[in-house]
């Protein structure tokens, strides 16, 4: 059975563990039509456009609800 020859210092141990628990901020882009933040490659939830085309009529959907 493998046994460590020397004690691993707490600094070395903590440096190794620190990379596993890093949190990344979500990727966000600004919508070219309305200026709100949106996820890349997704339809803008504020204005309903994607790639310069209206995909979802946001005003119609909110009137039905």
C-alpha positions as CSV (number, residue, x, y, z in Angstrom):
1,X,0.0,0.0,0.0
2,X,1.3,3.5,-0.9
3,X,2.2,5.6,2.1
4,X,3.3,9.3,1.9
5,X,7.0,9.7,2.7
6,X,6.5,13.3,4.1
7,X,3.7,15.2,5.5
8,X,1.9,17.5,3.0
9,X,1.9,21.0,4.4
10,X,-1.5,22.7,4.8
11,X,-0.5,25.5,2.4
12,X,0.3,22.9,-0.4
13,X,-2.9,20.9,0.4
14,X,-5.1,24.0,0.4
15,X,-3.6,25.3,-2.9
16,X,-4.4,22.0,-4.5
17,X,-8.0,22.0,-3.2
18,X,-8.7,25.7,-4.1
19,X,-9.0,25.1,-7.8
20,X,-11.8,22.6,-7.5
21,X,-14.2,24.9,-5.8
22,X,-13.9,28.0,-8.0
23,X,-17.1,29.6,-9.0
24,X,-17.4,31.1,-12.5
25,X,-19.6,34.0,-13.3
26,X,-22.3,33.1,-15.9
27,X,-21.5,34.2,-19.4
28,X,-23.7,37.2,-20.3
29,X,-23.9,39.4,-23.4
30,X,-25.8,42.6,-24.1
31,X,-28.8,42.3,-26.4
32,X,-28.1,44.5,-29.5
33,X,-31.8,45.5,-29.7
34,X,-32.9,46.3,-26.2
35,X,-29.5,46.5,-24.3
36,X,-30.5,44.0,-21.6
37,X,-28.1,41.2,-20.5
38,X,-28.9,37.8,-21.9
39,X,-27.2,34.4,-22.2
40,X,-25.3,33.8,-25.4
41,X,-27.0,31.8,-28.1
42,X,-30.4,32.3,-26.4
43,X,-33.5,34.3,-27.2
44,X,-33.6,37.6,-25.3
45,X,-36.3,37.3,-22.6
46,X,-36.9,41.0,-22.6
47,X,-37.5,41.7,-26.3
48,X,-37.8,38.2,-27.7
49,X,-35.2,38.6,-30.5
50,X,-32.4,36.3,-31.6
51,X,-29.9,37.1,-34.3
52,X,-31.7,40.2,-35.3
53,X,-35.1,38.4,-35.8
54,X,-38.2,38.5,-33.6
55,X,-38.7,34.9,-32.4
56,X,-41.2,35.5,-29.5
57,X,-43.8,38.2,-29.5
58,X,-43.3,39.3,-25.8
59,X,-46.2,41.8,-25.8
60,X,-48.6,39.1,-27.1
61,X,-47.5,36.5,-24.5
62,X,-47.9,39.0,-21.6
63,X,-51.4,40.0,-22.7
64,X,-52.6,36.4,-22.7
65,X,-51.4,35.7,-19.2
